[in-house]
Amino acid sequence: MEDALVTARVLVEIQEEERRAIARELHDRLGQSLAVLKLLLGEAMNPPLDKMRYNVGEAQSLVNEMMSLARELSLELRPKMLDDLGLLPALLYLFESYTAHTHVSVKFEHYGLHKKFPPEIGLAAYRIVKEALENVADFAGVDEARVLAWSDRRVLSVRIEDRGYGFDTGIIPADRLCGVNGMRGRALVTGGTLSIASTPGLGTVVMAELPLAAKPERSNRIRP
């Protein structure tokens, strides 16, 4: 009972942190863009014609940016590709988008991912990889990361490596703590494990193992 309560609390904390992050994006980026768009459209109603054309062009660019932001926030809430196509295509799209935004390339190796995973397992693996890569871009100071993912009948494993600055795992920096707790929580709610090994100056390895096989249920039937 106690383990279930801990798991539920961790899951709620993860969800609340994700909601806070999305709320900040909506308020800061989307709210500001909408305010500028309103101003541009208001000015476009007035002559001269050249200014009207300029403002309409700027407004169109701003709309494109907001559409891109809406797609990003949709991925933050729930990557649709993960539900429709599975973990492997979702990861490939994530790496492509990640490299375009951060200029950090991802060397990806995988085995046994051409199958459908339970929704909670696929989502946990996706979120762990995403968070670990964001930490690489923010803190590692490298231009390449390595992701390995493999599965058998029992376990889906993911490993994210970089050869960056590293850090002392005994004293996790405050700016990384939320992300680290989120990854651990994702593994915990699936019954899995997550470990982080890091050495200053040598890099960091994040390793998650997520169980695929359900625990056998006890039978209440009386054997003959």
C-alpha positions as CSV (number, residue, x, y, z in Angstrom):
1,M,0.0,0.0,0.0
2,E,2.8,2.4,0.9
3,D,4.6,1.7,-2.4
4,A,1.5,2.5,-4.3
5,L,1.0,5.8,-2.5
6,V,4.7,6.8,-3.2
7,T,4.2,5.9,-6.9
8,A,1.0,7.9,-7.1
9,R,2.6,10.9,-5.4
10,V,5.6,10.8,-7.8
11,L,3.3,10.6,-10.8
12,V,1.3,13.6,-9.6
13,E,4.5,15.6,-9.1
14,I,5.7,14.7,-12.6
15,Q,2.4,15.7,-14.2
16,E,2.2,19.0,-12.2
17,E,5.8,19.9,-13.3
18,E,4.9,19.2,-16.9
19,R,1.8,21.4,-16.6
20,R,3.8,24.2,-15.1
21,A,6.3,24.1,-18.0
22,I,3.6,24.1,-20.6
23,A,1.8,27.0,-18.8
24,R,5.0,29.0,-18.8
25,E,5.4,28.4,-22.6
26,L,1.8,29.4,-23.2
27,H,2.1,32.6,-21.1
28,D,5.6,33.7,-22.2
29,R,5.9,32.7,-25.9
30,L,2.3,32.3,-27.2
31,G,0.9,35.1,-25.2
32,Q,3.6,37.5,-26.3
33,S,3.2,36.4,-30.0
34,L,-0.6,37.0,-29.8
35,A,-0.1,40.5,-28.4
36,V,2.3,41.4,-31.2
37,L,0.0,39.8,-33.8
38,K,-2.9,41.9,-32.6
39,L,-0.8,45.1,-32.9
40,L,0.4,44.2,-36.4
41,L,-3.1,43.5,-37.6
42,G,-4.4,46.7,-36.0
43,E,-1.7,48.8,-37.9
44,A,-2.4,46.9,-41.1
45,M,-5.8,48.4,-41.3
46,N,-4.3,51.9,-41.9
47,P,-2.5,53.3,-44.9
48,P,0.0,53.6,-46.5
49,L,-0.1,50.5,-48.6
50,D,3.6,49.6,-48.2
51,K,3.2,49.5,-44.4
52,M,0.1,47.4,-44.7
53,R,1.9,44.8,-46.8
54,Y,4.9,44.8,-44.4
55,N,2.6,44.3,-41.4
56,V,0.6,41.5,-43.1
57,G,3.9,39.8,-44.0
58,E,5.1,40.0,-40.4
59,A,1.8,38.7,-39.2
60,Q,2.0,35.7,-41.4
61,S,5.5,34.9,-40.1
62,L,4.3,35.2,-36.6
63,V,1.4,32.8,-37.3
64,N,3.8,30.3,-38.7
65,E,5.9,30.6,-35.5
66,M,2.8,30.1,-33.3
67,M,1.8,27.0,-35.3
68,S,5.2,25.6,-34.7
69,L,4.9,26.3,-31.0
70,A,1.5,24.7,-30.9
71,R,3.1,21.5,-32.4
72,E,5.8,21.6,-29.8
73,L,3.4,21.9,-26.9
74,S,1.3,19.1,-28.4
75,L,4.3,16.9,-28.3
76,E,5.0,18.0,-24.7
77,L,1.5,17.0,-23.7
78,R,1.4,13.7,-25.6
79,P,3.4,12.7,-28.7
80,K,0.6,11.6,-31.1
81,M,3.2,9.7,-33.2
82,L,4.0,7.5,-30.2
83,D,0.3,6.3,-30.0
84,D,-0.2,6.0,-33.8
85,L,3.2,4.6,-35.0
86,G,5.0,3.4,-31.9
87,L,8.2,4.2,-30.0
88,L,10.8,3.8,-32.8
89,P,9.3,6.4,-35.2
90,A,8.6,8.7,-32.3
91,L,12.2,8.6,-31.2
92,L,13.5,9.1,-34.7
93,Y,11.3,12.2,-35.1
94,L,12.4,13.4,-31.6
95,F,16.1,13.2,-32.6
96,E,15.5,15.0,-35.9
97,S,13.7,17.8,-34.1
98,Y,16.2,17.9,-31.2
99,T,19.2,18.3,-33.5
100,A,17.5,21.0,-35.6
101,H,16.8,23.0,-32.4
102,T,20.0,22.3,-30.4
103,H,22.6,21.5,-33.1
104,V,23.5,18.4,-31.0
105,S,23.5,15.3,-33.2
106,V,22.3,12.0,-31.9
107,K,24.0,8.7,-32.7
108,F,21.2,6.1,-32.3
109,E,21.5,2.3,-32.1
110,H,18.5,0.1,-31.4
111,Y,17.4,-3.5,-31.3
112,G,14.0,-5.0,-30.8
113,L,12.1,-1.8,-31.1
114,H,10.0,-2.8,-34.2
115,K,7.0,-3.7,-32.0
116,K,4.3,-2.2,-30.0
117,F,5.0,-1.5,-26.4
118,P,2.5,-1.0,-23.6
119,P,1.5,2.7,-23.7
120,E,2.9,3.5,-20.2
121,I,6.2,1.9,-21.1
122,G,6.6,3.6,-24.5
123,L,5.7,7.0,-22.9
124,A,8.2,6.5,-20.0
125,A,11.0,5.6,-22.4
126,Y,10.2,8.5,-24.7
127,R,10.1,11.0,-21.8
128,I,13.3,9.7,-20.2
129,V,15.2,9.9,-23.5
130,K,13.9,13.4,-24.2
131,E,14.7,14.7,-20.7
132,A,18.2,13.2,-20.8
133,L,18.9,14.8,-24.2
134,E,17.7,18.2,-23.0
135,N,20.2,17.9,-20.2
136,V,22.9,17.1,-22.7
137,A,22.0,20.2,-24.7
138,D,21.8,22.5,-21.6
139,F,24.7,21.3,-19.5
140,A,27.1,18.9,-21.3
141,G,28.8,21.3,-23.7
142,V,29.0,18.7,-26.5
143,D,27.9,18.5,-30.1
144,E,27.0,14.8,-30.1
145,A,25.1,12.4,-27.8
146,R,24.6,8.6,-28.1
147,V,21.3,6.8,-27.5
148,L,21.0,3.0,-27.3
149,A,17.6,1.3,-26.9
150,W,17.0,-2.4,-26.9
151,S,14.4,-4.9,-25.7
152,D,13.7,-8.5,-25.1
153,R,10.5,-10.2,-23.8
154,R,11.1,-8.9,-20.3
155,V,12.7,-5.5,-20.4
156,L,13.0,-2.3,-22.5
157,S,16.3,-0.6,-21.8
158,V,17.4,2.8,-22.8
159,R,20.9,4.3,-22.4
160,I,21.8,8.0,-23.1
161,E,25.5,8.9,-23.1
162,D,27.6,12.0,-23.5
163,R,31.2,12.9,-23.1
164,G,30.6,16.3,-21.7
165,Y,31.3,18.2,-18.6
166,G,29.7,15.7,-16.2
167,F,28.9,16.4,-12.6
168,D,29.1,15.0,-9.1
169,T,26.1,12.7,-8.7
170,G,26.4,13.1,-4.9
171,I,25.4,16.7,-5.3
172,I,23.0,17.1,-8.1
173,P,22.8,20.8,-9.2
174,A,19.5,22.5,-8.5
175,D,18.9,23.2,-12.2
176,R,19.1,19.5,-13.0
177,L,17.2,18.2,-10.0
178,C,13.7,18.5,-11.4
179,G,14.7,16.7,-14.6
180,V,16.5,14.0,-12.8
181,N,13.5,13.4,-10.4
182,G,11.2,13.4,-13.4
183,M,13.2,10.6,-15.1
184,R,13.4,8.6,-12.0
185,G,9.7,9.0,-11.4
186,R,8.9,7.9,-15.0
187,A,10.9,4.7,-14.4
188,L,9.4,4.2,-10.9
189,V,5.7,4.3,-12.1
190,T,6.4,1.5,-14.5
191,G,8.1,-0.7,-11.9
192,G,11.4,0.0,-13.5
193,T,14.8,1.5,-12.4
194,L,16.9,4.4,-13.5
195,S,20.6,5.1,-12.7
196,I,22.8,8.0,-13.5
197,A,26.6,7.7,-13.6
198,S,28.6,10.9,-14.1
199,T,32.2,12.0,-13.7
200,P,33.3,15.7,-13.9
201,G,35.2,16.2,-17.2
202,L,34.3,12.7,-18.6
203,G,30.6,12.8,-19.2
204,T,27.3,11.3,-18.1
205,V,25.4,8.0,-18.6
206,V,21.7,7.7,-17.9
207,M,20.4,4.1,-17.9
208,A,16.7,3.0,-17.6
209,E,15.3,-0.5,-17.5
210,L,11.5,-0.7,-17.9
211,P,9.8,-4.1,-17.3
212,L,7.6,-5.5,-20.0
213,A,6.4,-8.7,-18.5
214,A,3.5,-8.3,-16.0
215,K,4.0,-9.9,-12.6
216,P,2.0,-13.1,-12.3
217,E,-1.2,-12.7,-10.4
218,R,-1.9,-15.0,-7.5
219,S,-4.7,-17.4,-8.1
220,N,-7.5,-17.9,-5.6
221,R,-8.6,-21.2,-7.0
222,I,-8.3,-24.2,-4.9
223,R,-6.2,-26.9,-6.6
224,P,-7.7,-30.3,-6.8
